[in-house]
Amino acid sequence: MPLDFATAPYGRRTETDTIFRRFDAGKNLLMPGPRRLGKTFVLQRLEERAGEHGYVAVSVDVSHCRDERAFFAKLCQASLPHGTAAPVVAAVPAGVRP
């Protein structure tokens, strides 16, 4: 039986509501912390609930990106609608070394 994160207290609903209020206020989010603290779990709950708050969540594994250009290209590709085969051109802002 799958877990019901939408209503269960362990679903971090309070925390995700707080984060969505920050997003609505135009604020960013930084989640530093040691391993096994629950950062990924919270991000997964944000991804699940994004639509009900008017957001589109994009989950991208960038762990293998070696530079900003590769990171940006992977992020852009993941942001395209599914099934789109358009090439991605990575533009790195001035002052950022590729």
C-alpha positions in Angstrom: 0.0 0.0 0.0 1.5 3.4 -1.0 2.1 6.0 1.6 -0.3 9.0 1.5 2.0 12.0 1.8 -0.9 14.4 1.0 -2.6 14.0 4.4 -0.2 12.2 6.7 1.8 14.3 9.1 5.1 12.8 7.8 4.3 14.4 4.4 5.8 17.7 5.5 2.7 19.6 4.4 3.3 22.4 6.9 6.9 22.8 5.6 5.9 22.7 2.0 3.1 25.3 2.6 5.6 27.6 4.2 8.0 27.2 1.2 5.2 27.9 -1.3 4.3 31.1 0.6 8.0 32.1 0.3 7.9 31.4 -3.5 4.6 33.4 -3.7 6.4 36.3 -2.0 9.2 36.2 -4.6 11.8 34.7 -2.3 14.3 32.0 -3.1 15.0 28.9 -1.1 18.3 27.4 -0.1 18.4 24.1 1.7 21.9 23.3 3.0 22.3 20.6 5.6 23.9 17.3 6.4 23.0 14.0 4.7 19.8 12.2 5.8 18.1 15.3 7.1 15.1 15.1 4.7 16.0 17.7 2.0 15.3 15.4 -0.9 12.0 14.2 0.7 10.8 17.8 1.0 11.8 18.6 -2.6 9.8 15.6 -3.8 6.8 16.8 -1.8 7.2 20.2 -3.4 7.3 18.6 -6.8 4.1 16.7 -6.1 2.2 19.7 -4.9 3.6 22.3 -7.4 0.6 22.2 -9.7 -2.0 22.9 -6.9 0.0 26.1 -6.1 0.3 27.2 -9.8 3.9 26.1 -10.2 5.6 23.7 -12.6 8.3 21.6 -11.0 11.3 20.4 -13.0 13.4 17.7 -11.4 16.9 17.4 -12.9 19.9 15.3 -11.9 22.8 17.6 -12.6 25.4 15.7 -10.6 27.3 14.8 -13.7 27.5 18.3 -15.2 31.1 19.4 -15.3 30.5 23.1 -15.8 27.8 25.9 -16.0 27.2 25.3 -19.7 26.3 21.6 -19.2 24.2 22.5 -16.2 22.2 25.1 -18.1 21.8 22.9 -21.1 20.4 20.1 -18.9 18.1 22.4 -17.1 16.8 23.9 -20.4 16.2 20.4 -21.9 14.3 19.3 -18.8 12.2 22.4 -19.0 10.9 21.7 -22.5 7.5 20.0 -22.8 7.8 16.2 -22.9 8.3 14.9 -26.4 9.9 18.1 -27.7 13.1 17.3 -29.6 14.3 20.9 -30.0 18.1 21.3 -29.5 19.2 23.3 -26.5 21.8 26.0 -26.9 23.5 26.8 -23.6 24.2 30.5 -23.1 26.3 31.3 -20.2 25.9 34.9 -18.8 28.9 37.3 -19.1 31.3 37.0 -16.3 30.7 33.3 -15.8 33.5 31.0 -16.9 32.3 27.9 -18.8 
